[in-house]
Amino acid sequence: MVAKDFTVDLNKPLVFQVGHLGKAYDEWVHQPIVSKEVPRFFTNDFAELLTLTKWWVIPLVWLPVATSLVSLSFHRGLSQKLVLLNVICGIFLWSLFEYIFHRFVFHMKTTSYWGNTFHYFIHGFHHKHPMDSLRLVFPPVLTAVIAIPIWSLVKLLSTPTIAPALFGGGLLGYVLYDLTHYYLHHGRAYNQSTQKLKKYHLDHHFKVQNMGFGVTSTFWDRTFGTFPAKQVTTGN
């Protein structure tokens, strides 16, 4: 239950309220409000604006970056076959990163004021308001903050010819992830595969929130034992 000495006011900016829930935060944040209403995060209008992103911004911003990086490897002398291989490898590595980040960072357990606040800001809000269409994809600024150190690491661990294609593949994987995530919440399933994946992700939100961390696929959940033993019907 929500702590008796504090109640979140949903009509006020939320981010700096939720920390006061303490140990009650985890239960509160996993009681979803199924509404397309966009809750307010911050009092400051500019800070609030930075948290809101239309889905189409993601391919608009990141596909040119990914394409440029892949082209850079080719122009530096990497063969077409090796460019393609590294792009595929980058997409595969992204899928693993997606799983690990979702499971261990997005679903960390917190009880402190700043721990709750941080968790709500990066992912908790999505479980509380899963149909908020303006916060389903990552704001480009936040993506860049995460991507820059990863790009530095890729450059350190690989060669100047391989690094751009490998990282470009990872960016393509990220774009696929964000667009898939948006589709699973707001798109209509058009075949059996998309219907199963949509149901799988909605089950993660509404039924088995400690399982089913994969978004673009169920591969890593099956590999690491977090695939729900029995899925339940949630509807589309």
C-alpha positions, 0 to 999 in steps of 0.5 A: 500500500501507499505510505500512510503519511504521503499520497501522490497528487496526480494533478501536480508534477510527479517526479519530485513527489514519488521519492516520498513514497519510500518502501511503498514506491515499488507497489505504487509504481506497478499499479498502472493507470490505463489512460492516454493522458500525459502526466506532468513531470516538472514545474519548469516548462522547458524541462517538461518539454525535454521529456516529451518525444514523438515516435517519428523523431527517433528514426528522423534523428538516429537513422542518418547517424547510423547510416553515416557510421556504416558508410564510414566503415565502408569508406575506410576500406572495410569490405561490404561483407564485413560491413554487413557482418558488423552491422548484424553483430551490432544489432545482436549486441543491442538486443542483449544490451536492451535486455540487460538494461531493462532487467537490471536498471529499469527494474531495480528495486529502490526505497530511498527518496532519490532512488525512487525519483531516479527510477521513476524518471527513467522507467517507473513512469512508463509502468505507472502510465503505460499508454503515455504516447509522448514518453514511450520512446527515448528523448534524443538528448537522453539517448545521446548521453547514453550513446557517447560513452558506449561509442567511446568503448566500442572505439577502444575495443575495436579497430577504426574500420570496424567500430563505426559499422558495429556501433551503427548496427547498434544504433539501428537495433536501438531504433528498431527497439524504440519503434517496436516498443511504441507499436506494441503499445499503440499499434494494431497486431496484423499477424500472429507474430506481432499479436504474440509479441504485443501480448508478451509485452503487455503481460509484462506491464499488467501481469508478470512485471518481474519477467518478460524483459525483452521488447524486440524479441523473447530470445534473451528471456528464454536464454536467461530464464525470465520467460514467463512459464505461463502467459495470460490473456490481456487482450490487444 
